[in-house]
Structures are given as C-alpha cells and as structure tokens.
Amino acid sequence: MSVPLTSELRRRLAAQASKRKLKTATAARVFLDEHLGELEDAIELSRSEEWQRAQAWATWEKIDAGDRREVPLDRIRARFKRAKARLNPQAKR
C-alpha cells in the first residue's frame, strides 16, 4: 500500500521512528497497529459500559419494584475469587 504523506507528517513519523530506533516504514506499521488497537479497545469499552448501565438499570428497577433480596457476603467473596482466578490463572490461590 502506498500512502502519500505531507512533509510535516513525514517529519513527525521520522522523529518517532528515530526515538524507537525503527525504520520509518516499520514505525508507520507499528503506529497504525497501536492506534487501531486503541480504537478497537475503545469500542469494546463502550460496549462494556453500555452493558453495565443496562445491568444497573435492571437492578434498580427490581429494587424499585420491591425486590429486597440479600446476598450473603461469603457468596460475594467466592464470586470475586473465581473472577480473579479467571483473570489470572497462574496466580497462587
């Protein structure tokens, strides 16, 4: 792929490539990959936040409708422990 760059953009790219001790073309690929990853992460974060808001709203509606069930603290701790184990399976338990 051939992408024309303005002289200013080419200068900035060369400066960043030099800082990372990379060739200009390699630096362009690295920066493009990094930025695309950031964009994809932002989309995933937005979806996660929307899901969390929907869950919080659904919980609020249940509470507002009179659902006052309680969850024992040991059950909450167990759930968090399992979640942490999934996030870091090599961690000592």
N, C-alpha and C positions, 0 to 999 in steps of 0.2 A: 504494500500500500504506500502510495506516495502522498504526503500531506504537505502542502505549502505552508510555511511559517513566516510571520512577519519578522523583520530583523530584531525587534525588541523581544519577541517570544523566543527566537533562536538564541539570543544572548542570554536570556534568563535560563533557558534549558541547558545551555553550555555551562553556565555558572554552577547550576545544581549538579550537573554531571561531574564537574570537576571536584566539587565538595565530596561527592560519594566515590570518587575515583572510578568513574564509569565512562564508557564511550557514550557519545551523545545519543545514538540510536538505542543503545541498551537502556540509558536513563529514561528516554521517552517511553519505552515499553514498560519499565518499572513504574513510572509515574502514572501512566494510563491504567495499569493493573491496580495500583493502590487506590486511585480515585474511583474506578469502577467498583472496587470492593467497598469503599466508603458509601457510595450511592446505594449499593445493594444492602448493606448493613442498615442504612437509614430507612429503607423501605421495610425491612424486617422489623426494625424497632417500632416503626409507626404501626405496623400490623399488631405487634405485641401490645402496644399501648392501647389500641382500639379494643383488643380482646379484654384487657384488664379493666378498661372502663365499662365494657358491657357486663363483665362479671360483677363488678362493684355495684352497678345499677341494679342488676338482677337480685343481688343480695339485699340491697336497700329496699327494693320492692317487697321482698319476702318479709323483712323486718317490719316494714310499714304495714303489711297485711296481718301482722300479729305473730309471725314465726319467731319465737324467742328461744329456740333450742340452743343448748350449750354443748361445746365440745370439750372433753377432758384435756387438761394440759399435757398429760403424758401422750395422748394420741397426737397432739400437735407436734410435740418434740419428736416423736417417732417419724412423722411425715417429713419434717425438716431433715432429719438424719438420713432418711432414704434419698431425699432430693440431693443432699450434699454428696452422698456416695455416688449417685449417678453423674454428677458434675465432675467428680474427681475420683475415679475408681481406684487409683493407685494409692490414695491417702490411707494411712493407718486408721483403723476404726477403734 
